[in-house]
Amino acid sequence: MIPSIETQQLRLIPPSLDCFELYKSFYTDVIASEMYGGPIGLEQVWTRLKADIGSWYLLGYGVWVIQQKSDDSLIGTCGFWKGKDWSKELTWWVMPEGRGKGVATEASKAAIEHAYIKFKWRTVETYMNDDNIAARSLVEKLGGKKVDRKVFPDGLLRDIYQLPKSA
C-alpha cells in the first residue's frame, strides 16, 4: 500500500489514473514543463503517469501527488524517482500557480523526513540540470550540500546534493 503524508497545508497522496488531467496540464505547458523535458504529447504524458504509479510497485518508493488541503486541488508531485541506470533522487514539480508559495519546500521536507524515518534510507540525494536555478535554490534552502558531480546516462554533467534529515 502506498502511504500518504499530511503536512500543515498539504497532503501527499498516491498517484492514480485520476491524476491524468494534472499531468496533462503540466507536461503539455511549455513554460511549466521546460525543466522536465516538456512539452510532451498526450501518449508521453500517459506514460509518465503510468511510470510514477508503477515505481511504487517496482521499487517500493515513488512520487506522491501534492494536494492542497485548502481546496483539495492537485498542484504537483514530489517524491523519489530512479530511471534505469540513474541515481535515486528527490524530485518535484509544481504547477505555475502554486510556485513561490512554499509548496515545493513543504512537500520536499515531508518526503525527505519520510525517506529517513519510514524507508530508513541512509542518505537522500537530488540533482538537477545546471540551468535549473529554481531547483538549486530550493535544494540549498533545504540544507542540501554538494557531494559530487558526475556524468549521467543522458550525457549531461550534474551536481549531486545530499539532503539532511531535518530540512
ZAMARGU-4260 file (C-alpha; in steps of 0.2 Angstrom, whole numbers, plus 5000, padded with zeros to 4 digits):
<rodrens>
0) 5000/5000/5000 | 5006/5017/4995 | 5007/5029/5011 | 5000/5046/5011 | 5008/5060/5021
5) 5000/5076/5028 | 5008/5092/5032 | 5001/5108/5038 | 4995/5114/5021 | 4997/5099/5010
10) 4993/5080/5008 | 5005/5070/4998 | 4994/5056/4990 | 4997/5041/4979 | 4997/5045/4961
15) 4982/5037/4952 | 4974/5037/4935 | 4963/5051/4941 | 4979/5062/4941 | 4980/5062/4922
20) 4972/5080/4920 | 4986/5087/4932 | 5000/5078/4922 | 4992/5084/4906 | 4991/5102/4912
25) 5009/5102/4917 | 5018/5092/4904 | 5009/5100/4889 | 5013/5118/4896 | 5028/5125/4888
30) 5033/5135/4902 | 5028/5124/4916 | 5037/5109/4910 | 5053/5116/4902 | 5065/5110/4915
35) 5056/5092/4914 | 5058/5088/4896 | 5042/5096/4890 | 5031/5100/4882 | 5027/5082/4878
40) 5012/5073/4869 | 4997/5065/4877 | 5004/5047/4875 | 5020/5053/4883 | 5010/5061/4897
45) 5001/5044/4900 | 5017/5035/4900 | 5025/5047/4914 | 5009/5044/4925 | 5010/5025/4922
50) 5029/5026/4927 | 5025/5036/4943 | 5012/5024/4948 | 5022/5009/4943 | 5038/5015/4953
55) 5029/5011/4969 | 5026/4993/4964 | 5043/4990/4956 | 5054/5000/4968 | 5044/5002/4984
60) 5045/5021/4983 | 5040/5035/4970 | 5032/5052/4969 | 5016/5057/4978 | 5004/5069/4971
65) 5003/5086/4980 | 4985/5090/4986 | 4982/5107/4994 | 4971/5105/5010 | 4963/5122/5007
70) 4953/5116/4992 | 4958/5098/4988 | 4966/5104/4972 | 4981/5094/4964 | 4995/5106/4962
75) 5011/5095/4958 | 5021/5080/4963 | 5035/5077/4975 | 5045/5061/4980 | 5058/5049/4973
80) 5062/5044/4956 | 5075/5032/4948 | 5077/5030/4930 | 5086/5015/4923 | 5105/5017/4927
85) 5101/5033/4936 | 5104/5038/4954 | 5089/5038/4965 | 5084/5056/4968 | 5071/5068/4977
90) 5061/5076/4963 | 5046/5088/4962 | 5036/5099/4950 | 5023/5111/4954 | 5011/5120/4943
95) 5015/5138/4939 | 5000/5144/4950 | 5007/5135/4965 | 5025/5141/4963 | 5033/5154/4975
100) 5021/5149/4989 | 5032/5136/4999 | 5023/5121/4991 | 5039/5113/4985 | 5048/5116/5001
105) 5034/5109/5012 | 5032/5094/5001 | 5050/5091/5000 | 5053/5092/5019 | 5039/5079/5021
110) 5046/5067/5008 | 5064/5068/5015 | 5058/5065/5033 | 5048/5050/5026 | 5063/5043/5017
115) 5074/5044/5033 | 5061/5038/5045 | 5049/5026/5036 | 5060/5020/5022 | 5076/5020/5034
120) 5087/5027/5020 | 5104/5032/5025 | 5105/5046/5013 | 5093/5056/5002 | 5101/5064/4987
125) 5095/5075/4972 | 5102/5083/4956 | 5097/5094/4943 | 5102/5102/4926 | 5115/5116/4929
130) 5102/5129/4922 | 5088/5124/4934 | 5091/5139/4946 | 5075/5137/4955 | 5078/5119/4959
135) 5096/5123/4965 | 5089/5137/4976 | 5076/5125/4984 | 5089/5112/4987 | 5101/5124/4996
140) 5086/5131/5006 | 5083/5113/5012 | 5101/5112/5018 | 5107/5102/5003 | 5126/5100/5002
145) 5135/5096/4986 | 5144/5080/4987 | 5148/5075/4969 | 5147/5080/4951 | 5146/5066/4938
150) 5140/5062/4920 | 5123/5055/4919 | 5116/5042/4907 | 5109/5056/4896 | 5127/5063/4894
155) 5124/5079/4905 | 5136/5083/4919 | 5126/5087/4935 | 5130/5091/4954 | 5123/5079/4966
160) 5117/5086/4983 | 5114/5076/4999 | 5099/5082/5009 | 5099/5082/5028 | 5087/5073/5039
165) 5079/5088/5046 | 5077/5100/5032
</rodrens>
